[in-house]
Amino acid sequence: MTTHPADHRPARVGVQLAPQHASYTQIRDAILRAEDMGVDAIFNWDHFFPLTEPLDAEHYEAWTMLASIAELTERVEFGPLVNCNSYRNPDLQADMARTVDHISAKGGTGRLIFGTGSGWAEKDYVEYGYEFGTVGSRLNDLRDDLGRIRRRWDLLNPAPTRPIPILIGGQGEQKTLRLVAEHASIWHTFTPIEKIPHKLDVLHEWCARVGRDPGDIEIATGFTPRGFGPLLEENSLDRLYPLGVRFIIPSIDGPDYDLSPVEPLLAWRDRMNGA
């Protein structure tokens, strides 16, 4: 069994609050409840339309909401899971992230996690007038733009309050995992549990090629009510932990945002961390 070298890293629990099928008042209430119950991070997503039926229901834009989360919360990290690289100029993405980072700092250090990916939802592209391209062209754009985003962070005045952690989602072995090795602080995967050891081997190979310590990369995964990602069946969390998976991020749908599935995850986190 492959073991990730970052075994010292504490377990964490986040939650993705899907910004669909709910009023903003309901979403805001869920954000506050999630922070109060003790989650480590809160995420939304970067789409323009609901991903599940009804597809014409309420939906909200990601980055505007992230600025609100920055102001509403006091403790949690937060970010998009994930930002779509295609929708905004990379230098603008950097500036937006830096600004939200400062909003969240409140006299201390910012809390934004810059989750990003190459995009996939064709309806978003078509309806909003973006060129859809191909999987390969979108990944190539992400490759080129990540360098620009990081360079812009070095140029902005004021600078970000901290090195903004980059989360990259996906599991493609030729392009995505290379980008993770080159740029990411967090790798978020929906890979089934039995396939994670192989994916980690590939990631370690890319880290060796680019001169990166794989122990610097936190491994995250999640699940949704729609069945994507590792299903949290009996003992699955304890199967993930020896692989180095330390960050569990369930996705919760509105309009009620039932956070009860998060409670056993928090108990698992505290047990793993010796709390």
C-alpha positions in Angstrom: 0.0 0.0 0.0 1.3 3.4 -1.0 1.8 5.7 2.0 2.0 9.5 1.5 5.0 11.0 3.3 3.0 13.8 4.9 1.7 11.5 7.7 2.4 14.3 10.2 -0.3 16.5 8.6 -3.5 16.8 10.6 -6.8 15.5 9.4 -9.2 18.2 8.3 -12.8 18.4 7.3 -14.3 20.9 4.9 -17.7 21.3 3.3 -18.8 22.4 -0.2 -22.1 24.2 0.0 -23.5 24.0 -3.5 -24.6 27.5 -4.5 -27.8 26.2 -6.2 -31.5 25.5 -5.5 -31.5 28.0 -2.6 -31.8 31.7 -1.7 -28.7 33.6 -0.7 -30.3 33.9 2.8 -30.3 30.0 3.0 -26.7 29.8 1.8 -25.6 32.4 4.3 -27.2 30.5 7.1 -25.5 27.3 6.0 -22.1 29.1 5.9 -22.6 30.4 9.5 -23.8 27.0 10.7 -20.8 25.2 9.1 -18.3 27.5 10.8 -20.1 27.2 14.1 -20.0 23.4 14.0 -16.3 23.4 13.6 -15.4 22.6 10.0 -12.0 23.7 8.8 -13.0 25.0 5.4 -16.0 26.0 3.4 -16.2 25.8 -0.4 -18.6 26.8 -3.2 -18.2 26.0 -6.9 -17.6 28.1 -10.0 -20.6 27.5 -12.4 -23.3 29.7 -13.8 -26.2 27.2 -13.7 -27.3 24.4 -11.4 -25.6 21.1 -12.0 -28.7 19.0 -10.9 -32.4 19.3 -11.7 -34.1 21.6 -11.9 -31.5 23.2 -14.1 -33.4 26.6 -14.2 -33.4 27.0 -10.4 -31.7 29.6 -8.3 -27.9 29.9 -8.7 -25.2 32.4 -7.7 -21.8 33.4 -9.1 -18.8 32.1 -7.2 -16.3 34.9 -6.7 -18.9 37.5 -5.6 -20.1 34.9 -3.0 -16.5 34.2 -1.9 -16.1 37.9 -1.0 -19.2 37.5 1.2 -17.9 34.4 2.8 -14.6 36.3 3.6 -16.6 38.9 5.5 -19.1 36.6 7.1 -16.6 34.1 8.6 -14.0 34.6 11.3 -12.0 31.3 11.4 -12.5 28.9 8.5 -10.4 28.8 5.3 -12.6 29.0 2.2 -12.5 29.0 -1.6 -13.9 27.8 -4.8 -14.0 24.0 -5.5 -13.0 24.9 -8.1 -12.5 28.1 -9.9 -12.9 27.7 -13.7 -9.7 29.0 -15.3 -11.5 29.7 -18.6 -13.9 32.3 -17.3 -11.4 35.1 -16.3 -8.1 36.5 -17.4 -5.4 34.9 -15.2 -4.1 38.3 -14.0 -7.6 39.2 -13.0 -8.0 35.9 -11.2 -4.8 36.7 -9.2 -6.1 40.2 -8.3 -9.5 38.8 -7.3 -7.9 36.2 -5.1 -5.6 38.7 -3.5 -8.5 41.0 -2.8 -10.6 38.3 -1.2 -7.6 37.2 0.8 -7.3 40.7 2.3 -11.1 40.9 3.0 -10.8 37.6 5.0 -7.7 38.7 7.0 -9.5 41.1 9.4 -6.2 42.3 10.8 -4.4 38.9 10.6 -3.6 36.4 7.8 -6.0 35.7 4.9 -7.9 32.5 4.7 -8.5 32.0 1.0 -7.7 28.7 -0.7 -7.3 29.2 -4.5 -9.0 26.1 -5.8 -8.8 25.9 -9.6 -9.3 23.7 -12.5 -9.5 23.7 -16.3 -13.3 23.7 -16.6 -15.8 21.2 -18.0 -19.4 22.4 -18.0 -20.2 23.1 -21.6 -23.4 24.9 -20.9 -21.6 27.6 -18.9 -19.3 28.2 -21.8 -22.0 28.3 -24.5 -24.4 30.5 -22.5 -21.8 33.0 -21.4 -19.9 33.1 -24.7 -16.7 31.5 -23.8 -14.8 29.2 -26.3 -15.2 25.6 -25.0 -12.2 24.2 -26.8 -11.1 20.6 -25.8 -10.0 18.9 -22.6 -6.5 19.3 -23.8 -6.7 22.9 -24.8 -8.3 23.9 -21.5 -5.6 22.0 -19.6 -2.9 23.8 -21.6 -4.5 27.1 -20.8 -4.5 26.2 -17.1 -0.8 25.3 -17.3 0.1 28.6 -18.9 -2.2 30.7 -16.7 -1.0 29.3 -13.3 2.4 30.8 -14.0 0.8 34.1 -14.7 -1.3 34.0 -11.6 1.6 33.3 -9.4 3.7 36.1 -11.1 0.9 38.6 -10.6 0.7 37.8 -6.9 4.4 38.8 -6.7 3.6 42.1 -8.4 0.4 43.2 -6.6 0.4 46.1 -4.1 -0.5 45.2 -1.5 0.7 41.6 -1.8 -1.4 38.7 -0.6 -1.3 38.4 3.2 0.3 34.9 2.8 1.4 32.6 0.1 -2.1 31.7 -1.1 -2.5 27.9 -1.2 -3.4 26.5 -4.6 -5.8 23.6 -4.7 -6.0 21.7 -8.0 -8.8 19.3 -8.7 -8.6 16.3 -11.1 -6.7 13.1 -11.7 -5.3 13.1 -15.2 -1.9 11.5 -15.1 -0.2 13.3 -18.0 -1.2 16.9 -17.4 -3.2 17.5 -14.3 -1.0 15.6 -11.8 2.0 17.4 -13.3 0.4 20.7 -12.6 -0.3 19.5 -9.1 3.4 18.7 -8.6 4.4 22.0 -10.0 1.9 24.4 -8.3 -0.4 22.9 -5.8 -0.5 22.9 -2.0 -3.6 20.7 -2.1 -4.6 18.0 -4.6 -8.3 17.3 -4.6 -9.4 14.0 -6.2 -12.6 12.1 -6.8 -10.5 9.0 -7.5 -12.1 5.8 -6.1 -10.2 4.6 -3.0 -8.8 1.5 -4.7 -7.2 3.7 -7.4 -5.6 6.3 -5.1 -2.4 4.4 -4.5 -1.6 4.3 -8.3 -2.5 8.0 -8.6 -0.2 8.8 -5.7 2.6 6.9 -7.4 2.1 9.0 -10.5 2.1 12.2 -8.5 5.3 11.2 -6.7 6.9 10.5 -10.1 6.0 14.0 -11.3 7.2 15.5 -8.0 10.6 13.8 -8.6 10.8 15.1 -12.1 10.1 18.7 -11.1 12.1 18.7 -7.9 9.1 18.9 -5.5 8.7 17.2 -2.2 5.4 15.3 -2.3 5.1 15.8 1.4 4.3 19.4 0.7 1.0 18.5 -1.0 -2.1 17.9 1.1 -4.4 15.2 -0.3 -8.1 15.9 -0.3 -11.1 14.0 -1.5 -14.9 14.3 -1.1 -18.3 12.9 -1.8 -21.6 14.2 -2.9 -25.2 13.1 -2.5 -25.1 12.5 -6.2 -22.6 9.7 -5.7 -19.3 11.2 -7.1 -16.1 10.4 -5.3 -15.2 7.8 -2.7 -18.4 6.6 -1.0 -18.0 6.9 2.7 -19.0 3.4 3.6 -18.0 1.7 6.8 -14.3 2.0 7.5 -13.6 4.0 4.3 -12.2 7.0 6.2 -9.8 4.6 8.0 -8.8 3.2 4.6 -8.1 6.7 3.2 -6.0 7.8 6.1 -3.1 5.4 5.6 -2.9 6.6 2.0 -2.2 10.1 3.2 -5.7 11.5 2.6 -6.1 14.1 5.2 -8.8 16.5 3.9 -12.3 15.3 3.5 -14.8 17.6 1.8 -18.4 16.5 1.4 -20.7 18.4 -0.9 -24.1 19.5 0.6 -27.0 20.6 -1.6 -29.6 23.2 -0.7 -32.1 24.5 0.0 -32.0 23.0 3.5 -28.2 22.3 3.6 -28.5 19.4 6.0 -25.1 19.4 7.7 -25.6 16.2 9.7 -23.4 14.1 7.4 -20.5 16.3 8.5 -20.8 15.4 12.2 -19.2 11.9 11.9 -16.5 13.4 9.8 -15.6 15.9 12.5 -15.6 13.0 15.1 -13.2 11.1 12.8 -11.0 14.2 12.4 -10.8 14.7 16.1 -10.0 11.0 16.7 -7.2 11.0 14.1 -5.8 14.2 15.6 -5.9 12.9 19.1 -8.4 15.6 20.3 
